[in-house]
Amino acid sequence: APMEDAHAKTIAEVFAQLRANPGEGLSSREVKRRRKIWGTNELPCRPKKPFWKLILKQFDDLLVKILIAAAVISFFLGVANDEGSYALVEPGVILIILVANASVGVLTETNAAKAIEELGSYQADVATILRDGNLGVFPSAELVPGDVVELAVGDRIPADVRLWNMKGSSFRVDQALLTGESDSVLKSVEVVSTVRAVLQDKTCMAYSGTVVTAGRARGVIVGTGMRTAIGKIQDALSSVDNTDDTTPLKRKLDEFGTVLSKLIAVICGLVWIVNIGHFSDPAHGGMLRGAVHYLKIAVALAVAAIPEGLPAVVTTCLALGTRKMAKQNAIVRTLSAVETLGCTSVICSDKTGTVTTNIMTVSRVCVVNSVEISVENQSSPANYLTEYKVAGNSYAPDGKILEILTDKPVDRPANLASLLHFAICSSLCNESSLSYDRTTGSFKKIGESTEVALRVLAEKIGLPGFDNMTRALTHLDMEERATYCATYWRGQFERVCTVEFDRDRKMMSVLAKRKGQSILFTKGSPEAIMRRCTQVLTNSKGVAEPITSQLREILMEKYQTYARKSLRVLALAMRPLISEQDRACVDDEDGLTLLGFCGMVDPPRPEVKKAVDVCRGAGIRVVMVTGDNKLTAEAVANHVGLDDVMGGGSHPTTSILARKMTAEAAAAGLPMTGILFPPKKSCTGQDFDKMDLQAQNDAALSMSVFSRVEPQHKTRLVELLKAHGQVVAMTGDGVNDAPALRRADIGIAMGSGTAVAKHAADIVLADDNFASIVTAVAEGRAIFNNTKQFVRYMVSSNIGEVVCIFIAAALGMPETLCPVQLLWVNLVTDGLPATALGFN
């Protein structure tokens, strides 16, 4: 049977439970038997809702039903009075209005169904399977639990797989579509002890729809079809799709319609009853014709009471809002999202790419200046080390190297021994590259984010001995500039072989040759590299010198300092080999010479801090929800100002936009949630799972950071917030985010996200920027207030029409306004001025 806890079992236990043979695989006969039990390995396509049902749904509204009834009655009364073709005018106009509004609704519904269909594109078509003792290629739909699958670079994984045999030193998988992780994940075959581990921590599992980026491996299938991680997401999407998605404005209009329908029924009945004495007037030509005449007046009264132009004006103003938001990089997919956005009280934002740039950059470099320090200066680490700050937070290969103590740019950094070798190692011990996109005018990464950051650093350090280096680089073509320095070093050195990264060594090495000399360049975790280093390259002398125990302690303390700031830290080292070698092995990674450390960060967007302040001042609470680890999430939250509200104190609002949004919120009667429930701390997905219902409610209303979360945590968080009357906006970009995007009042997908996320969302951010969300909310609030204004205007006009017809009928006067005239007043005379209110 499919296994939920395969990651926590040994491979022997997994094969025993699945009754499978690792050397032979399943027999063809056994596969057929299992397929009858478990079905095909496919995500079933949900039958589409018939088009006629979509049309009927648009007429499931009380005001619309009253208008239809008025149109039908008007038609039969016209026929009864032998009015000929004139009998079709009144009902015809009413039906044209209703059909026009229904068309908008049908288009919206058809777009929403695409999210589930898009999931199928992430399934593999074929897979390499061990059957009857032989490897062969089989359609992925035919796979069953217990099948042994072989995976290689570029393969899309066909089902959920428990890995058990690695062919090579490392096996990596890009599972961003499920977890949102920007880097590919290093896998292992070791048991994960925590049974209820989150997806990111199940390192011995490979999931359906993800892609192999490095290595080869074998695994056994433990889940197929809807029993896979991506299948559970489809199931969640389907269940969310059936939930109520009534917007705040629609709820208010429905309440208004209920009250109005009761009033219409009472007033129309009253008009007809009051005029019973006039049924027999000679002018009507008989009792029956008199009854029909006053029934027509009652119908006219119903038409007068209903603001027929309201749906058209609302649609026009919301459409206008979408155009304004598009100019602010917020592309609205559903019109109702515009007004819902204006009611938003909580924004649940992803971290990577939304709050941060999703561009890993080296921000700090630490090298050893000298090993020998005078006795009186030995207490200060600054006398041993030299720290550099690296400017720039994009993939552009231009940015100054500044010495931290003086904050002055280093003149020709490649002339310093440590930085020179740092650049060489970063260029050679690297599988990534940079490219230049002429259409967008920006540099793009090719490969792992960490390695690309090193490539960019090498370009910023430049080449040695060129007085006019900066001038020479600025005259290069952008495509050539992207890899100029790295290409130079790769021309100077011949890369002979690579010792791949693995989880045990925590390092990667490249053997290179230059002028008959073999040199091993290595990068990896500081702990692993430091254990193998016996020497260090100093800036002062430009040669390798022995590492003293005191210097080793100072270096490790500096590493811990970087780590506490949530920097991703790498150490770089090298080792000249005595003899010219054509091969390198793990044993060669001893006796290394340390080059230094570098600290990397995915920097927060500079405009986010101000946007968070605007939200706080406008009463909107901001919650960061991320799959990253807790320390990194908290560090970013602190940087963008989410920590400012941990104490729940008052905060003066200086932003003009914040003051404007606060005033609009008060005018619209929106909740000031961010002030009522000041966030206090953060928690992880596992912490959240262990809480009881009350504790989960408290966490949802108080915590500002949720880290290491899975899709179900996001969806649960949205449900809890909505249960407390909050209007929730949720951002996301991966397949894993789709259920939460659909469940939220407003789903906001990133422009660079997956097609599934975009189809599940109401709004797509073209620039992936948190600040654009805040701008869109401000626009939404303005539109929401404008909507309330023109509703009041149109209703007040209709009240005048109702009073006019009611008094005339009660006094027995002739019909003052016929239904067609009323429609003209409601649609044209009142509709155009009401639309103008939407431009405020």
N, C-alpha and C positions, 0 to 999 in steps of 0.2 A: 504494500500500500504506500501511497505518497507519504513522505516523512516531513513533519514540521520541525523536528529537532535533529536533523541529520548533522548539523554543524557541531553538535555536542556529543556525538557518538564517534567511536573509532571506526576506521574504514571496514574492519572485520565485522563490527556490529551492524554497520549499514548494509553490507552485502548479505549478511545472514538474515536481516529483517526483510530485505527485498528478494531473497531467495535467488540471487544472481551470482554468476561466476566471473571473477575479474579477468581470467585468462581466456574464456570462451565466449563471454557475453550471453545473451539469451538465444534460445532456439527460435526459429521462425514460427513453430507451432505455439510456443509459449507466448510469443508476441501477439499472435492472433487472439489467444485466450484473454490476455490482459487488455487488449484494445476493446474487447466486448465489455469488460468490466469498467474501464476508466475512460473509454471514448478516445477520440482523436486528440492530438496535441495541437489544438487550434483555439483561438479566441472566437467564440460564436458571435456571429453578426445578429444583433437584435433586429427583429422585423421592424421596418419603418412604419410610422404611423400613416395611415391612408390620408391622401390629400384632402378628401372630403371631411375627414374628422378634424384636420387642422383648420379648415374653413369654418366648420360648425363651432369650434372652440372660441373663435373670435366673436361670436354672437352670444356667448354665455356671459352676458352682462346685463344688469337690471335696467339701466337706462336704454340700452340697445333694444331690449325686449319690449319696453314700453313704446319705443319708436316704431318697431315692427308691427305691434298691435295697432297703433294709430294709423300706419300705412294701410294695413289690411282693412280696417273698419272704413277708412276714407274711400278705399277702392269700391267696396260693396255698396256704400251709401251713394257713391257716384253712379254706379250701375243701376241701382234701384231708382234713381232720379232721372234716368235716361240722359245722362250728361255726355254720353259718347266718349270720344277720345280725351275729353277734358278730365274724365274720371281717372285717367292714368297719370296726370301731371303731379298731383300731390304725392301719391305713393312712390312714383318714379323718382322724384327728387330725394325723398327720404332714403330710398334704397341705394341710390348712387352714393350718398354720403356714407352709408354703412359699409358698402362694398369697398370704397376707397380706404377706409380705416382698417377693414379686415385684411386688405392686401398687405399693409405694412406688418401686421401681426404674423401673417403666414410666412413672409420672408424671414422674420426674426426666428421663428420656430425651426425652419429648415436649416438655418445656419447652426443652431445649437446642437443638432443631432450629429454633426460631423466629428465631434471630439472622440466618440467611441469608435467610429469607423476608422479614424486615423491610427488607432492603437495597432491594428493589424499590420501596418507597414513596418513595425519593429520586430516582427517575427521572421526567423530564418526560413529560407525555402528548402534547403537541403542540409544534411549533416553527415559526418563521417562516423559510422557506427560499427561496433564489433558484434557480428551476428554469426552464430554457428561456427565460431572460431576464426572467422575471416573479416577483415576490414572492408567496408563497402560504403558507397554513398546512397543514402535513402532520403526520401521526402520527410521533412520535419514533422509533417502531420501524422506520420505513421509511428512516431516514437512513443515508447511507453516507460513507466517507472521500472528501473532495473536495467535498462539499456546502458551499455558502456559506450561513451562518446569520446572521440579524439578531437581536441581543439588546437588550432594553430593561429598564427598572426592573421588578422583580418576577418576571422570567422565571427559571425553573429551567433551567439550561443542560443541553441534551439529550445532549451528547457532549463529548469532549475537543476543545477548539477552540483554534486558533492565531489570535490577534487580529491584524487588519491595518488596520482603519479605525475611528477613534474619531469619534463625532459629538458634539462638545462638548469642554469642557476636561478632563473627568475621567470615568473609568469605574471603578466599584468593585464588588467581588464579595465576598460573605460565603462563605468557604470553611472555616469553623470545623469542619464535620463531617469534613473531610479532614485538616486540619492542626492543629486545636485553637486557632488564633489567635482571640483574643477580638474584635478589630476587623476590619471589612471591609478588603479589600486593594485598594490603588490599582494598576490595571493600566496597561500601556503597550503599544506596538507594537514597541518596540525589541528587537533581538536580544540574548539572554543569552549571553555569550561562553563560559561554563562549560558544557560538554556534560553533565557528570555533576552538574549543580546539583540541589539538593534541591527538593521541590515548592514550598516557600515562596518560593524565589528565582526561579522561572520566571514572571516578572511578565508575560510576553506570552502566557501560557496561561490559559485558563478551563476548569474541569474539570466533567465530568458530575456532576449532582446538586447543584452549588453554585448560589447565588442572586445575581442582579444587584441591587445596592442603590442604584446611582446611575449615570446616564449611559446612552448608547446606543452600540452598536458593532457592527461586522461582523467575522466571522471565518470561517475555513475549518476544517471538521471533519477532524481528523487521527487520531482513534481512536474506535471504536464498540464497544458491547457489552462483552465481556470484555477488550477491548484498551484500555479506559479505566482511569483511576486507581482508580475505585470498583470496576471489574470485577476488577482485580488484588487488591483487598481481599477480594472474594468468593471468588476463587480461593484466596487464602491461608487464608480461613476454612474452606473446604471441605477443604483438605489438613490443617489443624490438627484438624478434626473427626474425622479418621480415625486420629489418633495415640492412643497408650496414655494413659489418664487414671486409672490405678490410684493410689489414695491411699495414703499411708504406712501407715495403719491396715489397709487392705485387703491390702496387701502382707504385713504381719505376720500377719494372719489366714490368708492363703493359705499362708504358710510353715508356720504352726501346723497348718492342715488337711492339708497334705502329710505331715507327720510323724505326725499323728494317724491318718490313713488307713492308713499302713503298720503302725502299732501295732495298730489295730483288726483288720486282715487277719491279722496274726500271732496275736493273742490269740484271735480267733474260731476260726481254724483249729486252734489248739492245744486249745481247749476241746472242739471236736468230736472231734479225734483222741484226746485223753486218755480220752474217754468211749465209745470204740468197744466196749470190753468190757462196757459197761452197756446196749448196744443191745438185747440179748436178754433183759433182765430181764423176769420175768413181768408186772410192773406195767404195762409198755408194750403188752403184747398182741401181740408179734411184733417181729422184727428191723427191719422197715421203719418201723413206728410209733416204735420207739426212736430210729432215725436222725432221723426228723422231729422228735421231741421235743427232741433235743439240738441240732438245727439251729435250732429256735425259741429255745433258750437262747442260741445264738450270736448270733441276731438281736437278742435282748434285750440282749446284751452290747454290740452295735454301737450300739443306741439309748442305752444307759447311757453309753457313751464320748463320744457327741456331745452337746455342750451346746446342745440345741435352743432354749433360751431366749436364747442369745447374740444372734442377729440382732434379736430383739424388744427386748432390753435396750439394745443399741447404738442402735437406732432411737429408742427412748424417750429415752435420755440426749442424743442429738444434737438431737432435737426440743426438749428442754428447753433446750439450749444456744441454739437459734435464738431462743427467747422472751427469754432473758436478753440476747442481743445486740441484739434489736430495741429493747429499752429503752435501749440505748446508741447508737441510730441506725444500727445495722448490720443490714440486712435480708438474711437468708440465703435464697438461692434453691435451693440444693442441700444436703441434709443432710451429705453427705461433706465439704463445705467447712468445717464446724465443726471436725472433728478435724484436717484438713489445715492450717487456719489456726494451730492450736496448734503445728505443727511448723515454722512459717515461720522461715527463717533470713535471708532477704533481702527487703526491701520496696523495690520500684521504684515511685516515686511521681511523678505528674505535678506540675508546678508550679502552673499557673494554676487557681485555684479549690480546690485541695487543700492545698498548702502556703501559698498566698496566698488572699486573700479573693475574687479576681476582681472587685474593685470599685475602679476607677481613681479616685483621689482626689488633689486638690491638697494637697501637704504643705508647700510652700515658695512664698513670693511675694517677689520682690526688686524694689524700686523705687528710683529715684534721690531722695535726700534734698536734695542741693544740688550745683550745678555749681561754685560758687566756694568754695574752702577756703583757710584761711590757710596760709602757706608752711610753718609748723612741723608742720601736720597732713596735708600732702599725701601722705605715705608710706603712710597707712593707708586701705585701701578702705572700711573701716567708716564713715569720715567722709563719703564720697560716697554710700554706699548704705544703705538700710534694709531689713533682712530680717524677714519675718514667718513664723511657724510657724502652720499651719492645723490646728486640732484636729478630730478625728473621722475615722473610716475606713469610713464607710458612705455611702449616698446620702441619709441624713437631713439636711435643710437646717439643722441646728443644730450649731454648733461655734464656739468662740471663735477670734479672730485674735489671736495673741500676738506681741509684739515679741521677737525672739530674744535680744538683748543683755540685756534685763531679765527675760525670761520672764513678763512681766505682760500680761494681756489689754488690748487696745486699746479704749478707751472710744469707742463710736460710730465704727467704722472708716470708714463711708461719708462722714464729715465731712473725711477726708483726701483731697486732690485726686487723688493717684495711685490709691488704692484705689477711690474713687468711679468714676473713668473705667474702671478695671479691671472693675468690676461691670457698667458700661454696655456695654462692648465684649464681655464674656463673655455677656451676655444677648442682644445683637443679632446678633453675628457667630457665630451658633449655630443649628443645625437640629434640636437634640435637645430633650427635655423630661423631666420627672419625673412619676411618678404614685404614688398611694398605694393599696396593696392592703389592703383592710380585713380580708380573711380571714387574712392572715399578719401584719398589723400592721407592715408594712415598706414603705419607699419603693423603687420600681422604676425602672429606666432605660428610656427610649424613645430609641433612636438610638445613635450612636457613643459608646464609653466615654470618649474624650477630651473630647468636647463636653459630655457629661453632667457630667464633673468640673468643667468651667468653670461650668455652670449652678448646681451645688451651691455653688461658691465665691461666685457672685454672691448667692445666698440668704444665705450666712453673713456677707458684708460688709454686707448690709442696705441701708436707705435713709437718706438724709441728713436732718439737722435734726430728728429725732424723739427727744426726751428719753425718751419712754415706748415707744420702738420695740420693745425686747425684750418688754415687757409686752403690747404690741399683737399681736405675732406669736404669742405663746404662747396667745392666746385664739382663734386662727384654727382653723377646721376643717382637719384634716390634708390633705385633698385640695386645699384652697385654699392652705395653707401651702407645699405642694410647689413651686408656681410663682409665689408672691405677688410677689416682687421683680422677677423677670424679666417678669412680666405688666405690672407698673407701668412698667418702662422701655419695653416695647413699646407701651404706651399713650402714652408721652411722645414717642416717635420713630416715624416712618413708614418702614418698610423699603421702599426703592424698587426696588433690584435687587441681584443677587449676582454677584460675579466668582468662579467656582468655583475650588477648589484644583486645581492640576495639578503634576506631578512636576518640571517645569522651574522654575516660580516658587517652589514650596514654600510657598505662602501662599494664604489665602482672604480676600476682602473683601466687605463689605456697605455699600452706599450708603444712608444714612438721612437723613431730613429732620426738622427741629424748628424751628418758628416761622420758616419761610422760609430757614433755614440748612441747607445740605447738608454732611454730615460722612461721611467714609469711615472705617469701622472695619475693622481688619485683624488677623489672627492668622496665625502661621506659624513656621517654623524660625528660631531666633535669628540664624543666619548670614544668611539671606535678608532678614529684617526689618532687621537692623542695617545692611546695605549700603544700604538705601533710606531710612534715618532721618537727618535733619539736625538734629533737635531732640529734647528730652526734657522730659517733664512732671515738675517737681520738687515734692516734698512741702512744702518750706520756703516757697516762694513761690506755689505753686499755679498757675503759668503755664509755658508752653513756653519753654525756653532752649536756645541752641545747644549741641550735643554737642562737647566738646573731644576731641582725639586721646587724651589721657590717660584721660579718662572712658570712651572707647570701648574702650580696652585693659582697663580695670578690669572693665567689663561683660562682655567676652568671656571674661575669666579666671573670673568668677563663673559664667558659663554652663558653662565646662569643668569647674568644680568640681562643679556639679550633675550633669553628664553622667557624671563619674567615679563618682558615687554611684549610677549607673544610674537616675537620675530621667529621665522623659520631659519635655523642656523645651520650652515654647512661649513666644514673645514676642508681646506685644500692642502695637498702635500705632493711631494715628488721624491724620486729616488733614482739617481744616476746608477745604472748597472755596470759592473766591472767589465763584463764581456758583452759583445754584440749578440743579442738574443733575437730569435724569431718568434718565441712564444713567451707568455707570461702566465704565472699561476698564483694562487693565493699566498704561497710561501714568499713570493717576491714583495708582498705588501708589508714586510717588516723592515725596521731600520729606516723609516721614512724621514724626510725633512719637511717640517711644517712650514707652509707658506702664510697661513693666517686663517681667520674666520670671516664669513660674511653673513649678515643678517638680512633676511628678505621679508617683505610684507606685501599683502594685498591692500593698498592704501585706501582709507575711506575717501569718498568723494568730498571735495572741499565744501561744496554747497549744502551737504546733508545736515551739518550742525545747525545752520541757520534755519533749514526747513523744519527740523525737529523743534526748534524754539518757536517757530510760527505755529506749528501744530499745538504745542503746549498752550500758547497764548489763546488759541482759538478753541480750546477745550477738547482737542482730539488727542487721544492717547496713542502712543506709538509703541508697538511690541516687536522685538526682533525675534524671528523664528528661523533657525538655521540648522543644518545638518553637521556643521563644524563642531569642534570640541569646545568645552565650556570656557576655558581660559581665553582662547582666541575671540570667542563671541563677546565675552565680558570686556576685553580690551578694546574692541571696536565700539562697543556700546559706550564705554567711558569716553572714547575719543569724539564721538558724535553728540555727546551731551545727554544720553539716556540716563547716566548716573546722577545728573543734576536733580532728578525728581525722586531719588531713592529715599530721601527724607520726607518727601511730601510737603515741603514748604511752599510758600508763595513765591511767585516769580514775576517780576515786573515785565510787562510785554511792551517792547519798544518797536517791534516791527509794524509798519503801516499795514501790511497784508494781514498780520495776525489780528490787529485791532479791527480791521474791516471784517474779517471772517468771524470774530467774536460777536460783533454787532449783528451780522447776518444770522448767526446761530441763535442769538437771543430773539431776533425778529421772527425767525422760523419756529421758535419753541424747541430747538434741538437740545439734546442732553449734553452737559459739559462734563463728559465722562472722565477726561484726562485729569480733571481737578478733583472729582469725587473719589477716584480710586488711584492715588499716586503709586506707581510701581515701586517695589522695595528691593527685589533681588532677582536672581535667576535660578533656573532649574533645568535638569536634563530630561530627555524623554523617558529614561528609566526611572528617574525620581517621580515623574508625573504618573507613570503606570502604578507605582507603589502606593499612591495616595488614595484615600477613600473619596467618595463623591463630594463631601463638604470641603475637603482639602483641595480637590481639583477646582472647585468653584472659586475658592479663595485665591488659588494660584492664577487662574484665568483673569481675575479682577485686580490682581496686585503685582504680578511679576512682569518685568520689562524685557527679559531675555529667556528664550527657550532654546536650548542647544541640544545637539545630537538627537534631533527629532526624526521621526518617520512619518509617512503619509497619514497614518491613522491618528497621530498626535495632532497634526494640523487640523484635520477634520473635527476632532473632538474639541479642540480649542475654539473653533468657530461655533460649534453647537452650543457650548457653554456660554459664550459671550452673547449669542443671539437669544438664548433662554433668559438672559437678564435684560433683554430689551435693547441691546446694543446693535447698531448698524455697522457691520464689519466689512472692511476692505482687506482682501488677502492677495499678496503678490506671490508669483512663482514662475518658474521657467521650464521645469522638467515634467516628464510623464507622471512622476510621483506627486506633483503638486495639483494635478487635474481635479481629483475629488474635492480637495479643499477650495479650489478656485470656483468650482460649481456650487459648493455648499454655501460659500460666503455671499453676502448681499451684493458685493462687488468683487468679481475676480479680475485681477490685473496681471496680465502675462507680459513677460519681457520680449522685446522685439527680436532678440537673439535666441529665444527659447524654442522648445520643440513645437511642432504643429499641433500636437495633442493639447498642450497647455494653452496655445492661442485660441483653439476652437472652443475650449472649455471656459475661456475668460470672457468678460464683458468689455474690457478695455485692454489694448496692447500699447505698451510704452515703446515708442520708436527708439528712444535713447537709453533705455534701461535705467533711468535715473529716478531716485527717490524724490528728488525735488520736483520732478514733473507731476508726481502724484499729488503733492500739496497744492501745486498750481491748479490742477484739475479739480481738486476738492473745492478750492475757492471759487472757481467758475461754476461748479455744480451748486454751491450754496446760493450764488447770485441767481442762477436759473430757477432754483426751487422757490426763492422769494418772488421772482417775477411771475412764476406760475400761479402762486397764491393770489397775486394782485389781479391777474387777468381773469381768474376764476371768480373773484369777488365782483369784478366789473361786469362780467357777463351775466352772473346771477342777478345782480341788482337791476340790470336792464330787463331781464325776463320777468322780474317781479312786477315791473311797470306794465308789461304786456298782459300779465295774468290779471292784475287789478282792473285794467281797461276793459278786457273782455268780460270779466266777472260782473262788473257794475252794469255794463250795457245789457248783459243777459238777464241780470236780476231785475232790471227796470223794464224789461220787455222790448228793448230797443233793437233795431235791425243789427245784423252781424257787422261788427266794426272792422275786424281784420280776418281775412280768410287764411287757411293754413299756408298757402303758397306765399302770401305776403309776409306771414310770420317767419317762414323759412328764409326769405330774402333779408329780413331785418336781422335774424339771428346769425346768418352766415356772412353776409356782406357788410351791412351797416354796423353790426356789433363786432364781427370777426376781425376786420382789418385794424380798427383801433386797439383791440385786445392783443393782436399780434405785435403791434408797436410797443406794447408794454414789455414784451419779451426782449427788447433791445436794450433795456436799462442796464 
